[in-house]
Every structure is written in C-alpha cells, then in structure tokens.
C-alpha cells in the first residue's frame, strides 16, 4: 500500500467516524419554564409531560437514531428572565429547539429571541391569541389551544346555563390575563350576555378582598377569571370565606383550576367551569395509556399542560423525521400542516398561523373532580387566521 493510499484510507475512516459521532449526538431541546414561584405547579406539569414522552421516544430508538436531551432553565414566569435563559440555551448550549414558556409575555419575547437566533420554539401552555394572531412569528408554533378556542366552548356552555347573564371579569394584569378576558368578553357578549365590570390584579397577588366591593356592587350572575397557579387558590378560598360563591357561577381560563392546585382550593372549586383542550376523561386508547403511564411515573393526574407538553415531543419528532433534518428552515416547513397523534387524538398544525386545531371540551368541578359537560369540534372552535406576518 502506497503512502498516498494509506492517507486516503485513514482520511476516509476518520470521516466515517466523524459522521457516525455526529449522528449519535443527542438532539438538544431547551426548556424555559417556571420551576419556582406562583406558576411552578404549571412548570412541573410541563416538565413531567416532556420527560415522559422523551423517555418513551428514547427507549424506542430516539429521533432518526439520535436520543433527545432536555435542558431545563427556570424562567420564573418573567419575560426578561425567559429571554436571558433562552439566549443561554441557544448560544451556549446550542439547543436545536426550545419549548416550555408559560407566561404569554415570555412566549412573545422568546419568540423574538428565536427569530434572531434562527431557531424554532413551540409553546404548550400560553393562551394569548396574539401569539398566533397579530404578533405571530414564523419561528413560533403553538400546540395547545389558544384563548379563542377555549372561549368558544366555554361561552356556548355558559349561555345555556345562564342565558343573557351579567358577567364580571377578574384577570391577572399581563398579556395573557388581559387577552383571555377580552376574548371571553367578546365571545359571551356575542351570545347575549352583558359585562358589569372588570378588574386586573398583579401576579402573585396575596389579597383579592380589595376587589370584592366592586364585585358585590356589580351583582353579576357569572364571574370569569384567568388567574392561575397559587393565585387561584387565594382568589377562590377568599371568595368562599367572604360568602361570595353562593349563587355565582364561576368560570375561567383552562389554567385557572388544574390538577395541580385543585387540592389546595378544596370545596371552593366546586362548580367551577372551563373550556379546555384536554381532560383525563377523554375516551380513546391514546389517552387511557397516557393517563396510566403518567400516574405510574408521577403519582399524579396529568392536566392540559402535562398532556400538551407530552404531545409536543411527538410533534417535534414527526417534523424532524418528515424533514430528515433538525435544520430550522426544513423543520419549519415540515411542521406546517403536520398531523400528529396526542392524548387528545389527532391534532393538525394550521399552516397559516402555526396554531394547532383540536376538539375542545367544557369541564366542571364536582366534589374535587373534573367532569366533561360539553364539547365543540376543532373546526368550529379554531376561529379565523389573523396572522399577517407570513
């Protein structure tokens, strides 16, 4: 063997080893989610859902032969912190994809960060319609139901329970809180209801009694709220202590009462109704297996955040396999119009605004449990495409 032949052989072998090593490198998914503070119960469900699906995918061979590696950062439900953590994951950790944002302001801010970095993100939690509406981004996808989809289901149910009701609104004072209130207000008024007042409280508010005078004076038949996490515990228990829950139908956004805070709310949660994209009662084989596996892993029921985060991993897997690449431009094209399987059954990612289309349900709390009391087809709940950027 000549010296040149030997060099070529060594070069070919080195190249092959490099390609094999590259193929074996993990696919890094960054997770920027609240692991502390008021929204930490939501972040816990996000983490559990992502980790359960990742364990399943990795055990089955990964994505195109590569294992998934999840890299977590605490966003504290704070947009400025979320941007710092996203920058770290994109620049230092070189993640291929990012998810986990809960606060809608965080999702919007991190979406801009993703555009600058040339990467993709998907939220499994944030409700604000603007994320896939007037503030949409070609680099942002949403696999969970937005506020408009929740409102379509919930408003139809409320209109049957309390025709032409007087409604009072109480939301958290940030992007998600104001947009969910505005969306439900517009939807329920379109069905004949009347607004009799609205207030917005700061995040991590300790005392809701300061708003009770306005609530009593308005004499509503329905209260709509979009507070979440530990804020919900304080709101509903304080309302119960002050005797405000007697003849009032309390409804809200799908993150208001969840499996994570319902125990702490106790009897004050009874009668609460919400429009959701997920329930443990969904009767299909995928959901039955998911609920059983989730309980076995975490000794807890999944909620919509756990379910949608679980489904996100399979969405990303399907897109990468369709694209045969983790490159941003190729995966973005593959995600548009993609149909994939979730605990809710099939979902489809609408190409025009990157919003998932899915069936919607109304659940009501009775004796500490969520019961499905209504549903709306995905095609009826999705609403119009309002994204103009792409």
C-alpha positions as CSV (number, residue, x, y, z in Angstrom):
1,X,0.0,0.0,0.0
2,X,1.4,3.4,-1.0
3,X,1.7,6.3,1.4
4,X,-1.0,8.3,-0.5
5,X,-3.3,5.3,-0.4
6,X,-2.7,4.9,3.3
7,X,-3.5,8.6,3.9
8,X,-6.7,8.3,1.8
9,X,-7.8,5.3,3.8
10,X,-7.1,7.0,7.1
11,X,-9.0,10.1,5.9
12,X,-12.0,8.0,4.9
13,X,-12.0,6.2,8.2
14,X,-11.7,9.4,10.1
15,X,-14.6,11.0,8.1
16,X,-16.8,8.0,8.7
17,X,-16.1,8.0,12.4
18,X,-16.9,11.8,12.5
19,X,-20.2,11.2,10.6
20,X,-21.1,8.4,13.0
21,X,-20.3,10.5,16.0
22,X,-22.4,13.4,14.7
23,X,-25.3,11.1,14.0
24,X,-25.0,9.8,17.6
25,X,-25.0,13.3,19.1
26,X,-28.2,14.0,21.1
27,X,-30.9,16.3,19.8
28,X,-31.0,19.1,22.4
29,X,-34.3,20.6,23.3
30,X,-34.2,23.6,25.6
31,X,-37.0,24.0,28.2
32,X,-37.5,27.5,29.6
33,X,-40.3,27.1,32.1
34,X,-41.3,28.3,35.7
35,X,-39.7,25.9,38.2
36,X,-40.2,28.4,41.1
37,X,-42.8,30.9,42.1
38,X,-46.6,31.2,41.5
39,X,-46.6,29.3,38.2
40,X,-44.2,26.5,39.4
41,X,-47.1,23.9,39.5
42,X,-47.7,24.6,35.8
43,X,-43.9,24.2,35.1
44,X,-44.0,20.9,37.0
45,X,-46.6,19.5,34.6
46,X,-44.7,20.8,31.7
47,X,-41.6,19.0,32.9
48,X,-43.4,15.8,33.6
49,X,-45.1,15.7,30.2
50,X,-41.9,16.4,28.3
51,X,-39.8,13.9,30.3
52,X,-42.4,11.1,30.0
53,X,-42.6,11.5,26.2
54,X,-38.8,11.8,25.9
55,X,-38.3,8.6,27.9
56,X,-40.7,6.8,25.5
57,X,-39.1,8.2,22.3
58,X,-35.5,7.5,23.5
59,X,-36.4,3.9,24.6
60,X,-37.8,3.3,21.0
61,X,-34.6,4.5,19.4
62,X,-34.9,8.3,19.5
63,X,-35.4,10.5,16.5
64,X,-33.6,9.3,13.4
65,X,-31.3,7.2,15.7
66,X,-30.5,10.2,18.0
67,X,-31.5,10.5,21.6
68,X,-33.3,13.5,22.9
69,X,-31.7,15.6,25.7
70,X,-33.8,18.0,27.7
71,X,-32.0,21.1,29.1
72,X,-34.1,23.0,31.7
73,X,-33.9,26.6,32.8
74,X,-36.2,28.4,35.3
75,X,-38.0,31.4,33.6
76,X,-39.8,32.4,36.9
77,X,-42.8,33.4,34.7
78,X,-40.8,36.5,33.9
79,X,-40.3,37.6,30.3
80,X,-36.9,39.3,30.8
81,X,-35.6,36.2,32.7
82,X,-37.0,33.9,30.0
83,X,-35.1,35.8,27.3
84,X,-31.9,35.5,29.2
85,X,-32.4,31.8,29.7
86,X,-33.4,31.3,26.1
87,X,-30.3,33.2,24.9
88,X,-28.1,30.9,27.1
89,X,-29.7,27.8,25.6
90,X,-29.4,29.0,22.0
91,X,-25.9,30.4,22.3
92,X,-24.1,28.3,24.9
93,X,-25.9,25.0,24.9
94,X,-26.6,25.1,21.1
95,X,-30.1,23.6,21.5
96,X,-31.9,22.5,18.3
97,X,-35.4,23.6,19.5
98,X,-37.0,25.4,22.5
99,X,-40.2,25.0,24.4
100,X,-41.7,25.4,27.9
101,X,-42.7,29.1,28.2
102,X,-45.8,29.6,30.3
103,X,-46.3,33.3,30.7
104,X,-47.6,34.6,27.4
105,X,-45.3,37.6,27.6
106,X,-42.4,35.2,27.9
107,X,-43.5,33.3,24.8
108,X,-43.8,36.5,22.8
109,X,-40.4,37.7,24.0
110,X,-38.6,34.4,23.5
111,X,-40.2,34.2,20.0
112,X,-38.2,37.3,19.1
113,X,-35.1,35.7,20.5
114,X,-35.7,32.6,18.5
115,X,-36.0,34.7,15.3
116,X,-32.7,36.4,16.0
117,X,-31.0,33.0,16.7
118,X,-32.6,31.4,13.6
119,X,-34.2,28.7,15.8
120,X,-37.8,27.4,16.4
121,X,-39.9,27.4,19.6
122,X,-43.3,26.0,20.5
123,X,-45.4,26.8,23.5
124,X,-47.5,24.1,25.1
125,X,-49.2,26.5,27.6
126,X,-49.5,30.1,26.6
127,X,-53.1,31.2,25.8
128,X,-52.8,34.8,24.4
129,X,-54.4,34.9,21.0
130,X,-51.8,37.4,19.9
131,X,-49.1,34.7,19.8
132,X,-50.6,33.1,16.7
133,X,-52.5,36.3,15.8
134,X,-51.3,39.9,15.3
135,X,-48.0,39.2,17.0
136,X,-47.3,35.8,15.2
137,X,-43.8,34.8,14.2
138,X,-42.6,32.4,11.5
139,X,-40.4,30.8,14.2
140,X,-43.2,30.2,16.8
141,X,-45.7,27.4,17.0
142,X,-48.4,26.6,19.5
143,X,-49.5,23.0,20.1
144,X,-52.1,23.9,22.8
145,X,-55.4,25.6,22.4
146,X,-55.4,29.4,22.4
147,X,-57.8,31.6,24.4
148,X,-60.3,31.9,21.5
149,X,-60.7,28.2,21.2
150,X,-61.3,27.9,25.0
151,X,-63.8,30.7,24.9
152,X,-65.8,29.3,22.0
153,X,-66.5,26.1,24.0
154,X,-67.0,27.8,27.4
155,X,-69.2,30.6,26.2
156,X,-71.6,28.3,24.4
157,X,-72.0,26.3,27.7
158,X,-72.4,29.4,29.9
159,X,-75.0,30.8,27.6
160,X,-77.1,27.6,28.1
161,X,-76.6,27.7,31.9
162,X,-77.2,31.4,32.3
163,X,-78.9,33.0,29.3
164,X,-78.2,36.7,28.8
165,X,-76.2,36.7,32.1
166,X,-74.5,39.7,33.8
167,X,-70.8,38.9,33.8
168,X,-67.9,40.3,35.9
169,X,-64.3,39.8,34.8
170,X,-61.2,39.4,37.0
171,X,-57.8,38.7,35.4
172,X,-54.1,38.9,36.1
173,X,-52.5,42.1,34.9
174,X,-50.3,41.0,32.0
175,X,-50.6,39.8,28.3
176,X,-52.4,36.5,28.9
177,X,-54.8,37.9,31.6
178,X,-56.0,40.8,29.6
179,X,-56.2,38.9,26.3
180,X,-58.2,36.0,27.7
181,X,-60.6,38.4,29.4
182,X,-61.0,40.4,26.2
183,X,-61.6,37.2,24.2
184,X,-64.2,35.7,26.5
185,X,-65.9,39.0,27.0
186,X,-66.3,39.5,23.2
187,X,-67.5,35.9,22.8
188,X,-70.0,35.8,25.6
189,X,-71.4,39.3,24.7
190,X,-71.9,38.0,21.2
191,X,-74.3,35.3,22.8
192,X,-76.3,37.9,24.6
193,X,-74.5,38.4,27.9
194,X,-73.8,41.8,29.5
195,X,-70.5,42.9,31.1
196,X,-70.9,44.6,34.5
197,X,-67.3,45.3,35.4
198,X,-63.7,44.1,35.2
199,X,-60.5,44.4,37.3
200,X,-56.9,43.2,36.8
201,X,-54.7,42.1,39.7
202,X,-50.9,41.8,39.8
203,X,-49.3,38.4,39.6
204,X,-48.8,36.7,42.9
205,X,-51.5,38.9,44.5
206,X,-52.0,38.0,48.1
207,X,-55.2,39.8,48.8
208,X,-58.2,39.7,46.5
209,X,-60.7,41.1,49.1
210,X,-59.8,44.6,47.9
211,X,-61.9,43.8,44.7
212,X,-64.9,42.3,46.5
213,X,-66.7,45.6,47.0
214,X,-66.8,46.1,43.2
215,X,-67.9,42.6,42.7
216,X,-70.8,42.8,45.2
217,X,-71.9,46.2,43.8
218,X,-72.0,44.8,40.2
219,X,-74.3,41.9,41.2
220,X,-73.1,39.5,38.5
221,X,-74.5,36.1,37.8
222,X,-71.2,34.9,36.3
223,X,-67.6,35.6,37.3
224,X,-64.9,34.9,34.6
225,X,-61.3,34.8,35.8
226,X,-58.0,33.9,34.2
227,X,-55.8,33.9,37.3
228,X,-53.7,30.7,37.6
229,X,-51.5,28.6,39.9
230,X,-51.4,29.8,43.6
231,X,-53.3,33.0,42.7
232,X,-56.4,30.8,42.0
233,X,-56.1,29.2,45.5
234,X,-56.1,32.6,47.1
235,X,-58.9,34.1,45.0
236,X,-61.4,31.2,45.4
237,X,-60.7,30.5,49.0
238,X,-61.0,34.2,49.9
239,X,-64.3,34.4,47.9
240,X,-65.6,31.4,49.8
241,X,-64.5,33.0,53.2
242,X,-66.4,36.1,52.3
243,X,-69.6,34.2,51.2
244,X,-69.4,35.3,47.5
245,X,-69.7,31.8,45.9
246,X,-73.3,31.1,46.8
247,X,-75.3,31.9,43.7
248,X,-72.4,32.9,41.5
249,X,-71.3,30.7,38.5
250,X,-67.5,30.9,38.4
251,X,-65.8,30.1,35.2
252,X,-62.4,30.8,33.7
253,X,-59.4,30.1,31.5
254,X,-58.3,26.5,31.3
255,X,-55.3,27.1,33.5
256,X,-57.2,28.6,36.4
257,X,-58.2,25.3,38.2
258,X,-56.0,22.3,37.4
259,X,-55.0,19.0,38.9
260,X,-52.0,20.8,40.5
261,X,-54.0,23.4,42.6
262,X,-57.4,21.8,43.0
263,X,-56.5,20.1,46.2
264,X,-55.4,23.3,47.8
265,X,-58.6,25.1,46.6
266,X,-60.8,22.4,48.2
267,X,-64.5,22.9,48.2
268,X,-64.2,26.5,46.9
269,X,-63.6,24.9,43.4
270,X,-66.9,23.1,43.3
271,X,-69.0,24.3,40.3
272,X,-66.1,26.0,38.5
273,X,-66.3,25.5,34.8
274,X,-63.8,26.0,32.0
275,X,-63.1,25.3,28.3
276,X,-60.2,23.0,27.8
277,X,-58.3,21.2,25.1
278,X,-57.7,18.2,27.4
279,X,-59.4,16.1,30.1
280,X,-58.4,12.8,31.7
281,X,-61.9,11.7,30.8
282,X,-61.2,11.7,27.0
283,X,-62.2,8.2,25.9
284,X,-59.6,7.0,23.5
285,X,-56.8,4.4,23.7
286,X,-54.0,7.1,23.5
287,X,-55.4,9.0,26.5
288,X,-56.0,5.9,28.6
289,X,-52.4,4.7,28.1
290,X,-51.1,8.2,28.7
291,X,-53.0,8.7,32.0
292,X,-52.0,5.3,33.3
293,X,-48.3,5.9,32.4
294,X,-48.4,9.4,33.8
295,X,-49.9,8.2,37.1
296,X,-47.4,5.4,37.3
297,X,-44.5,7.8,36.8
298,X,-45.5,10.7,39.0
299,X,-48.3,9.5,41.3
300,X,-50.5,12.4,40.0
301,X,-53.1,13.0,37.3
302,X,-51.9,14.9,34.1
303,X,-53.6,18.2,33.3
304,X,-53.7,20.0,30.0
305,X,-50.2,21.3,30.4
306,X,-48.8,17.8,31.0
307,X,-50.8,16.4,28.1
308,X,-49.8,19.1,25.6
309,X,-46.1,19.0,26.7
310,X,-46.2,15.3,26.2
311,X,-47.7,15.7,22.7
312,X,-45.1,18.4,21.8
313,X,-42.3,15.8,21.8
314,X,-44.2,13.7,19.3
315,X,-44.9,16.8,17.2
316,X,-41.2,17.6,17.0
317,X,-40.3,14.0,16.3
318,X,-42.8,13.8,13.4
319,X,-41.5,17.1,12.0
320,X,-37.8,16.1,12.2
321,X,-38.5,12.7,10.6
322,X,-40.5,14.3,7.9
323,X,-37.8,16.9,7.2
324,X,-35.0,14.3,7.7
325,X,-33.1,17.1,9.4
326,X,-33.0,19.3,12.5
327,X,-32.2,22.4,10.4
328,X,-34.6,25.3,11.2
329,X,-35.9,26.0,7.7
330,X,-36.5,22.4,6.9
331,X,-38.3,21.6,10.2
332,X,-40.4,24.8,9.9
333,X,-41.7,23.6,6.5
334,X,-42.3,20.1,7.9
335,X,-44.3,21.5,10.9
336,X,-46.7,23.4,8.8
337,X,-49.9,21.4,8.1
338,X,-48.5,18.4,10.1
339,X,-50.9,16.0,11.7
340,X,-49.7,14.0,14.7
341,X,-51.1,11.8,17.5
342,X,-51.6,13.1,21.0
343,X,-53.5,12.0,24.1
344,X,-56.4,14.1,22.7
345,X,-56.3,12.1,19.5
346,X,-55.1,13.7,16.2
347,X,-54.1,17.3,16.0
348,X,-53.2,19.3,12.9
349,X,-50.9,22.4,12.9
350,X,-52.6,25.1,10.8
351,X,-50.0,26.3,8.2
352,X,-51.3,29.9,8.1
353,X,-50.7,30.9,11.7
354,X,-49.0,27.9,13.4
355,X,-52.0,27.2,15.6
356,X,-53.0,23.6,16.5
357,X,-56.5,22.6,15.5
358,X,-58.2,20.3,18.1
359,X,-61.5,19.4,19.7
360,X,-62.4,21.5,22.7
361,X,-64.2,20.4,25.9
362,X,-66.0,22.1,28.8
363,X,-65.3,20.6,32.2
364,X,-66.9,21.4,35.5
365,X,-65.6,20.6,39.0
366,X,-67.8,18.4,41.2
367,X,-66.6,17.0,44.6
368,X,-62.9,17.7,43.7
369,X,-63.1,16.1,40.2
370,X,-63.3,17.4,36.7
371,X,-66.3,16.2,34.7
372,X,-66.8,16.8,30.9
373,X,-70.1,18.6,30.4
374,X,-69.8,19.7,26.8
375,X,-67.6,19.7,23.6
376,X,-67.0,21.7,20.4
377,X,-65.4,20.3,17.2
378,X,-62.0,21.6,16.4
379,X,-63.1,23.2,13.1
380,X,-65.8,25.2,14.9
381,X,-63.5,26.4,17.8
382,X,-60.4,27.3,15.8
383,X,-61.6,30.7,14.5
384,X,-60.1,32.8,11.7
385,X,-56.5,33.1,10.8
386,X,-55.4,36.6,12.0
387,X,-51.6,36.2,11.3
388,X,-50.3,38.6,8.7
389,X,-46.5,38.2,9.0
390,X,-46.1,35.1,6.9
